[in-house]
Amino acid sequence: MEKILVIASHVDDPIIGMGGTIAVLHNKGYEILVISACNDRSSGYEDAIEYLGGKSLKFDFSYGRINLDNLKTAVENEIKK
């Protein structure tokens, strides 16, 4: 199975910006991991991503405080799993 990784700063970004694409790719058989760098205001995020056919993951950064080196390391660790 082919895998797709979607990375967004905020929890609503992949839903608003890529929701349709996530659903279409899921229906074509792709496994999709959707990562939100920020965990602020995340109510409903997991449910929405699951509904679209993806697997959700949130990192614990806050809006305006994303450390790029730490984000890079966290994403690399997820890819290795």
C-alpha positions in Angstrom: 0.0 0.0 0.0 1.3 3.4 -0.9 1.5 6.0 1.9 1.0 9.8 1.9 2.1 12.2 4.5 0.2 15.5 5.0 1.9 18.0 7.4 0.1 21.2 8.4 0.7 23.9 11.0 -2.8 24.0 12.4 -5.5 21.3 12.9 -8.0 23.0 10.5 -5.5 23.4 7.6 -5.5 19.9 6.2 -9.3 19.6 6.6 -10.1 22.9 4.8 -7.2 22.8 2.4 -6.9 19.1 1.5 -10.1 17.4 2.8 -11.4 16.5 -0.6 -8.0 15.3 -1.7 -7.5 13.2 1.4 -10.9 11.5 0.8 -10.3 10.8 -2.8 -6.8 9.4 -2.2 -8.2 7.2 0.7 -10.9 5.9 -1.7 -8.1 5.0 -4.2 -6.4 2.9 -1.5 -3.7 5.1 -0.2 -2.8 5.1 3.5 -2.7 8.8 4.7 -1.1 10.1 7.8 -2.1 13.7 8.6 0.1 15.6 11.1 -0.8 18.9 12.7 2.2 20.6 14.3 0.0 22.5 16.7 -2.3 21.0 19.3 -4.2 24.2 20.2 -7.9 24.3 19.5 -8.0 20.8 18.2 -11.5 19.7 19.2 -12.9 17.4 16.5 -9.6 17.1 14.5 -9.3 13.3 15.0 -12.9 12.7 14.0 -12.7 14.8 10.9 -9.5 13.2 9.7 -10.9 9.7 10.4 -14.1 10.6 8.5 -12.0 11.6 5.5 -10.1 8.3 5.7 -6.8 9.4 7.2 -5.0 8.7 10.4 -4.4 11.8 12.6 -1.5 12.8 14.7 -0.9 16.0 16.6 2.3 17.4 17.9 2.3 19.5 21.0 3.5 22.8 19.6 1.6 26.0 20.2 0.5 28.6 17.6 3.4 31.0 16.9 5.9 28.8 18.8 6.8 26.1 16.3 10.5 25.2 16.6 11.5 24.0 13.2 14.3 21.8 14.3 12.1 20.0 16.9 9.3 19.7 14.3 11.7 18.2 11.8 12.9 15.6 14.3 9.3 14.7 15.3 8.3 14.2 11.7 11.4 12.2 10.9 10.6 9.9 13.9 7.1 9.3 12.7 8.3 8.5 9.2 10.7 5.9 10.6 7.8 4.0 12.4 
